[in-house]
Amino acid sequence: MSEKQSNQRKIVEPSILSGFMELLPKEQMVLTRMTDTIKKTFESYGFIPLDTPVLEKSEVLLAKSGGETAKQVYRFNKGDSDIAMRFDLTVPLARYVAQHYGELTFPFRRYHIGKVYRGEKPQKGRFREFYQCDIDIIGNGSLGIVNDAEIVSVIFSTFKALNIGAFKIMINNRKLLNGYFDYLNIENTVETLRIVDKIDKIGRENVKKELIKEINVSEEIADAVLGFLDNSGSVSDIIANLKTYEIENETFRQGLTELEAVCENIKALGVDEEYFTVNLKIARGLDYYTGTVYETLLCDYPQLGSICSGGRYDELASNYTKQSLPGVGISIGLSRLFYQLNEVGAIQYDNRCTPTEILFIPMSDTVTYTLEKATEFRNAGYSVEVYMNDGKVSKKLTYANKLGIPYAAIIGEDEMNSGVFKIKDMMSGEQFEVSSLEDAAKIIKK
Amino acid sequence: MSEKQSNQRKIVEPSILSGFMELLPKEQMVLTRMTDTIKKTFESYGFIPLDTPVLEKSEVLLAKSGGETAKQVYRFNKGDSDIAMRFDLTVPLARYVAQHYGELTFPFRRYHIGKVYRGEKPQKGRFREFYQCDIDIIGNGSLGIVNDAEIVSVIFSTFKALNIGAFKIMINNRKLLNGYFDYLNIENTVETLRIVDKIDKIGRENVKKELIKEINVSEEIADAVLGFLDNSGSVSDIIANLKTYEIENETFRQGLTELEAVCENIKALGVDEEYFTVNLKIARGLDYYTGTVYETLLCDYPQLGSICSGGRYDELASNYTKQSLPGVGISIGLSRLFYQLNEVGAIQYDNRCTPTEILFIPMSDTVTYTLEKATEFRNAGYSVEVYMNDGKVSKKLTYANKLGIPYAAIIGEDEMNSGVFKIKDMMSGEQFEVSSLEDAAKIIKK
C-alpha cells in the first residue's frame, strides 16, 4: 500500500490480554530449550507423544468437574457447539484413552507438552494460558508398582537435564495415611488428608486445631496424627520405623509394601538418596490419588513450592468408560516454573537470543561465495546465518553482539581468494584462522 | 473409588468436536517427527523461536480483517474481555513486532510453529484447529533482496529433510506482473492478479473470458496477458526472454532485477534448478504481497496444490505502527499437509508407535538388575523402556511388536549373572549377543 494509505489507516495500539505470557527472544530461547530438554528426556523413557485439541465439547470436558474449575474454564458457543478450552492435560488424556481404548496398546505411556487455559484472577506468577508437561502410564485393569518408581527416575533425569540446581523429590503413599487414620478410627479421611496437606503452609499448631475442630478428634488423636507425620530420617530409617508400628490394617500394610518396593526400585534406577526422600506429610490436595504421591522441591528455592507433582490413581477415566484404567503420572507447570525461576534469578542467561552459532558477514562482492560457505557449514550441522543487509561492518558485528551470536566470520575478497578466513569468538575477542570444516570443529564449542 | 460408585456414575460418551484432528500413536509419531524436522531446519538458519498467546484481544487481532476471516474467527467474551483466537501466525507477528519494536534487533528473523483456529465449515482435509509453521524476516525500514533467496533455501532444506518426495519451488515477482499490466494500460491490477492466479484451477480460456468480462480489456490485451504468463523454460531462458521485452516501466524493470538477483543467490545457496523454477503464473491471492512470491508443489502429487507458500511484503504491521517494517516469509500448513500426504499414501510408516528403541524385559527376579541396565543404556543416549508388568514373555514381545519397538532384550538370571544378554532385532528376528554398550552400538541402528 502507498505511504498515503498507510498514514490514513487507523493505528490500533498493539497489546495482549492481561494474564498471558509473551517473551522476548532472550527469554524465549531459554524456555524453548527447557521444553526441548523435557521432551527429549520424556522420549528417552519411551513415552509416546500425544496431541489433543485445545477445544473440546463442554459436556465431555466438564463431565466431572464442578466448583472452582468450572468457573475458570473458557467456555463459549459457536454454531451449534458448546465449546470449552482444556484446563489441564489429564481430562483430555482420560477422554482419549476411553475413546480409543480398542486401538491403544497398554500399558499406554504418553507425554504431552501443551498449553492449557484457566481464566483465573490474574496474579503474580499465575497465567491464564500456560504450558503443562505431563507424563502418564496407564494400565489396562492393572499396573505394576515398579512404574511408580520409574516416574521418580523420569523426574530425576528431567531436572538433572534442566540444570536448574539441587532438587529433592518427596514421595509418600496415601494408603499409609488412610490406613493410619482408619486405625485411629478417624472417619473423614478425605477431609483429614486435606487438612494434613496444609501443614507446611499453616504450621503444626493450626493443623492440630483444624483436626480437632473440623474432624472432631480428641487432642490425643490429633497428636498421634502429627507424630506420625513427623517420621523422618533416611529412607530406610523411615521404612524401618513404620514397620515397628503394630497396626492391623490392610490398607496401611499395602501402603508400606508399596512404598518399600518403590524406594528399592528408585535406587535400582540410579537415583541417589541425595535426590529423593520419603515425606509422610505429602498428601496432595486432589481426591483423585490413591497410592504413591510425589512432590519436588528446589533446594535453593523451597519457597517456590512443588515444581513437579503427581501420583498414582486407580481410575483414570471413570467418567468416560467402565474399563478400569489405573495409572501413575506427573505434571510440570512449565510457564509458572520458568516465571518463578526468572523472578528469583535462578536462570543463567548467556545472552543468546538466537539459535545462530556463526554469523557470516560478506563484503559486497563476496555474497555468492559466502552463501556457499554458509550452506557448507549448515550441512555440517551448524546453525548459520548470513548477514544480508547493507551497512558498515561494525554495525554487522553489533548485530552479532546484540543477539549473543557466539562466533562471527567476515568474508572479504582475500578470504574468498585464499579460502582461509578468521572465525572470531565474540565473547573473548580471539580470532582463529580456518580453512576447513575440520579447523572450525576445533574452535566452535557446541 | 469403589466399583460400586464407578458403576453408579453417569458415563459421558468420549468424543471430540467435528473438524478437529486427533491422531493415534503411529500417525502422531510421524507428525511429531515432521514437526521436529521443520523446527531443526528453521533453527539451522538462525530463525528465533517465537511463541505468542493463542488468545488475543479481538480489537487488536481483527484490526484489519473483515469478510470471510472475521466470520470464521472463534470469538467470545469472558469477564470484561472481548477475546479472539488467532487464525494465523502473521497477524500476531505484526502485533508482536510493533509492540516490542524498541526491544528487538533487526532484521528480526523468527519462526513460529503453533496451532491456529478457523471455524470454517468442516470438509475433507480442512481443520478448525491446525498447525502452521512460519518463518519471516522483518527489516527495519529496508530489507535486502538476498533474504528472498534465503527463504527458498529454507524451503529447499525443509522439504529435503522431510523426505516426502520430489518437489518444485516456484517463484515469481509481483512487480513483473503489475508492471506488465500497467504497460498494457490495465487499471485494475489487483483484480487482474486475482483472476490470473486462478489459471491452474479454471484454465486459460476461462481466465481469458473473465479478463474480458470483469477487467473490461480487449481480446488482444487478454491474449497478451496469457502470452506473458506462458514464458517457460530454464530460469536463465525465462529471464533472458523477459529482458527482450522492450517495456519502459519502472515497476517491471525492478521486478526483473529482483527476480534475477533472487535466482542467482538461490543457486549460490546450493539449490539446484531441479528444485526451483520461475513461474509467471504464480500471483498469490492476498493483496498483501508486493514482490517475490513463492509456491511449492510435490511433483508426484500436484493435485495437493501448494504445500508451502509466501512472499515479500512492504508493510508488516501498518495496523499497529507507523514504522515501516518490510518482510519476507512463508508458511507451511502442517496439519493439512500431513492429512493430505496420508490420504494419497505418501507417508512411509515403519510401524513405529513410540520413541522407544529397546525394550528390556526382566524376569521376575532380575527387575533391579534390568532397571540398572536400562539406566546405563539411557545415559548412553538410547530411548529405553523396561516392561514392568506381569505376564508371559510372549505377551511382552507382542507388546514390542505392536508398538513397533525395533529391539528387545530379555534379561533372565543367566544374563544377570554373566553380564551377557541377547538383543533381538524385532524386524528380522536375528539375535545378537552383547556384553557392553560398545557391542550394542554396533547392532542398534539409529
Interface residues (C-beta under 8 A of the other chain):
Chain A: M1 S6 N7 R9 K10 I11 V12 E13 P14 S15 I16 L17 F20 M21 E22 L23 L24 P25 Q28 M29 L31 T32 E43 S44 Y45 G46 F47 I48 P49 L50 D51 T52 P53 V54 L55 E56 K57 E59 V60 A63 Y74 F76 N77 K78 G79 S81 I83 R95 Y96 A98 Q99 H100 E103 L104 T105 P107 R109 R110 K115 Y117 G119 R128 E129 G139 S142 L143 G144 V146 N147 A149 E150 S153 S157 E264 N265 A268 L269 G270 D314 E315 A317 S318 N319 Y320 T321 K322 C353 T354 P355 T356 L359 V367 T368 Y369 L371 E372 A374 T375 R378 G381 Y382 S383 V384 E385 V386 M388 N389 D390 Y399 K402 L403 I405
Chain B: M1 S6 N7 R9 K10 I11 V12 E13 P14 S15 I16 L17 F20 M21 E22 L23 L24 P25 Q28 M29 L31 T32 E43 S44 Y45 G46 F47 I48 P49 L50 D51 T52 P53 V54 L55 E56 K57 E59 V60 A63 Y74 F76 N77 K78 G79 S81 I83 R95 Y96 A98 Q99 H100 E103 L104 T105 P107 R109 R110 K115 Y117 G119 R128 E129 G139 S142 L143 G144 V146 N147 A149 E150 S153 S157 E264 N265 A268 L269 G270 D314 E315 A317 S318 N319 Y320 T321 K322 C353 T354 P355 T356 L359 V367 T368 Y369 L371 E372 A374 T375 R378 G381 Y382 S383 V384 E385 V386 M388 N389 D390 Y399 K402 L403 I405
